[in-house]
Amino acid sequence: MHKITLMNSKGGCGKTTIATNLAAYYATKGYSTCLFDFDPQGSSVHWLSRRSESRPSIYGFAASDNKMSPVNSEQQAPADSEIAIIDSPAGVALDDAMLQALVKNTDTLLMPVLPSPIDIHACAHFIEKLLIQGGAKQNGLKMSNIGIIANRVKTNTVAYRKLHKFLDRLGIPFVASLNDAQNYVFAHDQGLGVHELNKSRNVKDQEQWAELLNWLDTKALEHSDMNKQAGNF
């Protein structure tokens, strides 16, 4: 099972929006998909409650309500699960134990960042904490498996250019830029992902997601190959 965690220390960065859209995308592609909501606000499971039974199913679990440790999340997933999307709490930087558990239980980490000076500053501090208190390297999470997403962007603005310059200096993959589009609000209200909207409505959104999804496919393949090699010993 490929475990993808959405993480940032700052709320309002679009973590849940990306988590739910990823879950919807993989479900529509036929993958057995799980969505674990560790955020006390429960926004991911609330989105899932709006999803029609006629849509490809997603296994959802309110991990925060059940006080479940990230280490135990795999045990809660159905045996045939292929993809797990983990929506982490916004205050994860304040809980070293939770941060370390999430990192240890993650194959690929996605970090959405908004193009504003406050968010860039918060991102820099969180990455430092992720590497030190979170023990990313010690817990087996490679830097190449951490992807930054510039979220809710408006290109050709000063803020976006500053964010791009900052991300270029990090040495962490910058995997996608997603615009601030009303399609996300429309899809969320119906328990859908943007990939499930009418094609004439979401062509631009799908184009922006393509780079992120291709990068995740590469990470999933690397994860699968690593597991096969481990099984040979």
Kinemage of the C-alpha trace (Angstrom):
@kinemage 1
@onewidth
@group {chain A} dominant
@subgroup {mainchain}
@vectorlist {calphas} color= white
{ca met a 1} P 0.000 0.000 0.000
{ca his a 2} L 1.370 3.389 -1.020
{ca lys a 3} L 0.843 5.872 1.826
{ca ile a 4} L 0.648 9.553 0.824
{ca thr a 5} L 0.521 12.133 3.624
{ca leu a 6} L -0.601 15.765 3.274
{ca met a 7} L 1.226 17.848 5.841
{ca asn a 8} L 1.884 21.441 6.820
{ca ser a 9} L 2.079 23.204 10.158
{ca lys a 10} L -0.159 26.048 8.988
{ca gly a 11} L -3.905 25.769 8.507
{ca gly a 12} L -5.697 27.038 5.441
{ca cys a 13} L -3.068 25.847 2.956
{ca gly a 14} L -5.456 23.508 1.126
{ca lys a 15} L -4.292 20.259 2.679
{ca thr a 16} L -7.751 18.706 2.836
{ca thr a 17} L -8.709 19.855 -0.652
{ca ile a 18} L -5.692 18.094 -2.134
{ca ala a 19} L -6.222 15.006 0.046
{ca thr a 20} L -9.847 14.562 -1.021
{ca asn a 21} L -9.082 15.209 -4.675
{ca leu a 22} L -6.303 12.629 -4.606
{ca ala a 23} L -8.613 10.083 -2.972
{ca ala a 24} L -11.303 10.721 -5.592
{ca tyr a 25} L -8.795 10.478 -8.438
{ca tyr a 26} L -7.359 7.134 -7.354
{ca ala a 27} L -10.811 5.712 -6.663
{ca thr a 28} L -11.992 6.649 -10.158
{ca lys a 29} L -8.907 4.917 -11.582
{ca gly a 30} L -9.968 1.679 -9.915
{ca tyr a 31} L -7.559 1.648 -6.975
{ca ser a 32} L -8.761 0.436 -3.598
{ca thr a 33} L -8.403 3.775 -1.799
{ca cys a 34} L -8.415 4.785 1.878
{ca leu a 35} L -8.745 8.273 3.347
{ca phe a 36} L -7.530 8.742 6.926
{ca asp a 37} L -8.523 12.019 8.570
{ca phe a 38} L -6.218 12.910 11.478
{ca asp a 39} L -7.395 16.524 11.579
{ca pro a 40} L -9.737 17.235 14.535
{ca gln a 41} L -11.874 19.400 12.221
{ca gly a 42} L -12.817 16.247 10.318
{ca ser a 43} L -13.122 18.031 6.968
{ca ser a 44} L -12.053 15.015 4.901
{ca val a 45} L -14.595 12.627 6.389
{ca his a 46} L -17.238 15.347 6.114
{ca trp a 47} L -16.462 15.584 2.395
{ca leu a 48} L -16.736 11.819 2.143
{ca ser a 49} L -20.164 11.885 3.815
{ca arg a 50} L -21.398 14.016 0.894
{ca arg a 51} L -20.181 11.504 -1.699
{ca ser a 52} L -22.861 9.642 -3.643
{ca glu a 53} L -22.946 5.852 -3.397
{ca ser a 54} L -22.999 5.777 -7.197
{ca arg a 55} L -19.430 7.073 -7.258
{ca pro a 56} L -16.336 4.860 -6.867
{ca ser a 57} L -16.084 4.054 -3.182
{ca ile a 58} L -13.445 5.370 -0.802
{ca tyr a 59} L -12.827 3.847 2.613
{ca gly a 60} L -12.826 6.698 5.134
{ca phe a 61} L -11.724 6.710 8.748
{ca ala a 62} L -12.006 9.525 11.301
{ca ala a 63} L -8.633 8.814 12.880
{ca ser a 64} L -8.711 11.885 15.136
{ca asp a 65} L -12.125 11.015 16.598
{ca asn a 66} L -10.927 7.481 17.330
{ca lys a 67} L -7.595 8.689 18.746
{ca met a 68} L -5.773 6.365 16.376
{ca ser a 69} L -2.009 6.478 15.982
{ca pro a 70} L -0.664 6.818 12.424
{ca val a 71} L 1.365 3.682 13.102
{ca asn a 72} L -1.896 1.716 13.455
{ca ser a 73} L -3.643 3.192 10.409
{ca glu a 74} L -2.518 0.398 8.088
{ca gln a 75} L -4.187 -2.127 10.392
{ca gln a 76} L -7.525 -0.308 9.972
{ca ala a 77} L -7.386 -0.387 6.174
{ca pro a 78} L -9.120 -3.146 4.187
{ca ala a 79} L -6.757 -5.972 3.248
{ca asp a 80} L -6.881 -5.120 -0.465
{ca ser a 81} L -6.028 -1.426 0.003
{ca glu a 82} L -3.607 -0.029 -2.580
{ca ile a 83} L -3.564 3.706 -1.809
{ca ala a 84} L -3.845 5.474 1.546
{ca ile a 85} L -4.294 9.258 1.677
{ca ile a 86} L -3.516 10.701 5.109
{ca asp a 87} L -4.818 14.173 6.007
{ca ser a 88} L -2.679 15.279 8.954
{ca pro a 89} L -3.668 17.880 11.586
{ca ala a 90} L -2.622 21.509 11.063
{ca gly a 91} L -0.988 21.641 14.509
{ca val a 92} L 1.264 18.665 13.860
{ca ala a 93} L 4.393 20.789 14.360
{ca leu a 94} L 3.397 21.244 18.011
{ca asp a 95} L 3.294 17.497 18.678
{ca asp a 96} L 6.676 15.854 18.169
{ca ala a 97} L 5.320 12.351 18.812
{ca met a 98} L 2.553 12.757 16.218
{ca leu a 99} L 4.974 14.286 13.717
{ca gln a 100} L 7.437 11.406 14.092
{ca ala a 101} L 4.659 8.805 13.850
{ca leu a 102} L 3.277 10.363 10.660
{ca val a 103} L 6.719 10.578 9.068
{ca lys a 104} L 7.492 6.973 10.009
{ca asn a 105} L 4.207 5.829 8.472
{ca thr a 106} L 4.606 7.781 5.215
{ca asp a 107} L 5.983 6.713 1.849
{ca thr a 108} L 5.426 10.063 0.105
{ca leu a 109} L 4.839 13.415 1.792
{ca leu a 110} L 3.095 16.330 0.072
{ca met a 111} L 3.338 19.840 1.497
{ca pro a 112} L 0.969 22.504 0.101
{ca val a 113} L 2.228 26.085 0.428
{ca leu a 114} L 0.379 29.309 -0.344
{ca pro a 115} L 2.167 32.149 -2.179
{ca ser a 116} L 2.331 34.633 0.694
{ca pro a 117} L 5.257 35.872 2.845
{ca ile a 118} L 3.624 34.463 6.002
{ca asp a 119} L 3.168 31.011 4.472
{ca ile a 120} L 6.678 30.942 2.999
{ca his a 121} L 8.129 31.814 6.408
{ca ala a 122} L 6.001 29.142 8.113
{ca cys a 123} L 6.997 26.573 5.489
{ca ala a 124} L 10.707 27.200 6.034
{ca his a 125} L 10.364 26.692 9.786
{ca phe a 126} L 8.223 23.591 9.367
{ca ile a 127} L 10.689 21.942 6.984
{ca glu a 128} L 13.433 22.501 9.550
{ca lys a 129} L 11.247 20.936 12.244
{ca leu a 130} L 10.316 18.066 9.925
{ca leu a 131} L 13.972 17.222 9.414
{ca ile a 132} L 15.000 17.628 13.067
{ca gln a 133} L 12.094 16.827 15.430
{ca gly a 134} L 10.278 14.757 12.810
{ca gly a 135} L 13.415 12.789 12.083
{ca ala a 136} L 12.568 12.461 8.393
{ca lys a 137} L 15.885 10.877 7.420
{ca gln a 138} L 16.100 8.745 10.549
{ca asn a 139} L 12.596 7.410 9.914
{ca gly a 140} L 13.401 6.460 6.337
{ca leu a 141} L 11.714 9.348 4.519
{ca lys a 142} L 13.999 10.508 1.721
{ca met a 143} L 14.094 14.154 0.736
{ca ser a 144} L 13.251 13.060 -2.813
{ca asn a 145} L 9.956 11.666 -1.466
{ca ile a 146} L 8.854 15.058 -0.116
{ca gly a 147} L 6.991 17.146 -2.691
{ca ile a 148} L 6.046 20.815 -2.446
{ca ile a 149} L 2.796 22.014 -4.025
{ca ala a 150} L 2.298 25.716 -4.685
{ca asn a 151} L -1.417 25.962 -3.967
{ca arg a 152} L -4.107 28.531 -4.794
{ca val a 153} L -1.692 30.427 -6.958
{ca lys a 154} L -2.157 33.257 -9.389
{ca thr a 155} L 0.737 33.119 -11.816
{ca asn a 156} L 2.602 36.192 -13.012
{ca thr a 157} L 2.336 37.840 -9.597
{ca val a 158} L 5.138 39.016 -7.307
{ca ala a 159} L 4.017 36.630 -4.548
{ca tyr a 160} L 4.130 33.622 -6.879
{ca arg a 161} L 7.591 34.515 -8.165
{ca lys a 162} L 8.872 34.846 -4.592
{ca leu a 163} L 7.390 31.454 -3.704
{ca his a 164} L 8.970 29.862 -6.774
{ca lys a 165} L 12.367 31.373 -5.902
{ca phe a 166} L 12.073 30.137 -2.313
{ca leu a 167} L 11.136 26.607 -3.387
{ca asp a 168} L 14.026 26.457 -5.847
{ca arg a 169} L 16.440 26.970 -2.940
{ca leu a 170} L 15.053 24.167 -0.771
{ca gly a 171} L 16.451 21.173 -2.604
{ca ile a 172} L 13.028 19.506 -2.247
{ca pro a 173} L 10.999 18.604 -5.361
{ca phe a 174} L 8.546 21.298 -6.473
{ca val a 175} L 5.931 19.042 -8.038
{ca ala a 176} L 2.923 21.198 -8.982
{ca ser a 177} L 1.230 24.588 -9.069
{ca leu a 178} L -2.531 24.575 -8.557
{ca asn a 179} L -4.659 27.627 -9.272
{ca asp a 180} L -7.296 29.072 -6.976
{ca ala a 181} L -10.340 27.782 -8.908
{ca gln a 182} L -14.050 27.635 -8.059
{ca asn a 183} L -14.150 24.071 -9.366
{ca tyr a 184} L -12.651 22.891 -6.066
{ca val a 185} L -15.490 24.477 -4.084
{ca phe a 186} L -18.095 23.074 -6.487
{ca ala a 187} L -16.597 19.571 -6.324
{ca his a 188} L -16.177 19.611 -2.531
{ca asp a 189} L -19.835 20.467 -1.953
{ca gln a 190} L -20.814 17.298 -3.818
{ca gly a 191} L -18.227 14.944 -2.357
{ca leu a 192} L -16.368 14.857 -5.673
{ca gly a 193} L -12.873 15.491 -6.980
{ca val a 194} L -12.208 17.904 -9.828
{ca his a 195} L -11.353 14.948 -12.067
{ca glu a 196} L -14.943 13.772 -11.702
{ca leu a 197} L -16.443 17.009 -13.003
{ca asn a 198} L -17.607 17.446 -16.575
{ca lys a 199} L -14.550 17.529 -18.864
{ca ser a 200} L -15.522 20.835 -20.418
{ca arg a 201} L -15.420 22.370 -16.951
{ca asn a 202} L -12.123 21.056 -15.620
{ca val a 203} L -9.667 20.798 -18.516
{ca lys a 204} L -7.299 23.397 -17.040
{ca asp a 205} L -7.461 21.827 -13.565
{ca gln a 206} L -6.603 18.391 -14.965
{ca glu a 207} L -3.626 19.822 -16.828
{ca gln a 208} L -2.292 21.319 -13.579
{ca trp a 209} L -2.779 18.029 -11.729
{ca ala a 210} L -1.002 15.982 -14.408
{ca glu a 211} L 2.504 16.893 -13.196
{ca leu a 212} L 1.658 16.016 -9.585
{ca leu a 213} L 0.023 12.710 -10.533
{ca asn a 214} L 2.933 11.721 -12.768
{ca trp a 215} L 5.353 12.436 -9.921
{ca leu a 216} L 3.240 10.338 -7.525
{ca asp a 217} L 3.134 7.481 -10.051
{ca thr a 218} L 6.939 7.527 -10.092
{ca lys a 219} L 7.039 7.423 -6.295
{ca ala a 220} L 4.527 4.556 -6.213
{ca leu a 221} L 6.673 2.581 -8.661
{ca glu a 222} L 9.787 3.208 -6.573
{ca his a 223} L 7.882 2.098 -3.465
{ca ser a 224} L 6.728 -1.089 -5.197
{ca asp a 225} L 10.229 -1.903 -6.452
{ca met a 226} L 11.684 -1.338 -2.995
{ca asn a 227} L 9.134 -3.719 -1.449
{ca lys a 228} L 9.914 -6.373 -4.062
{ca gln a 229} L 13.620 -6.084 -3.368
{ca ala a 230} L 13.000 -6.337 0.358
{ca gly a 231} L 10.985 -9.493 -0.232
{ca asn a 232} L 13.900 -11.113 -2.014
{ca phe a 233} L 16.047 -11.146 1.095
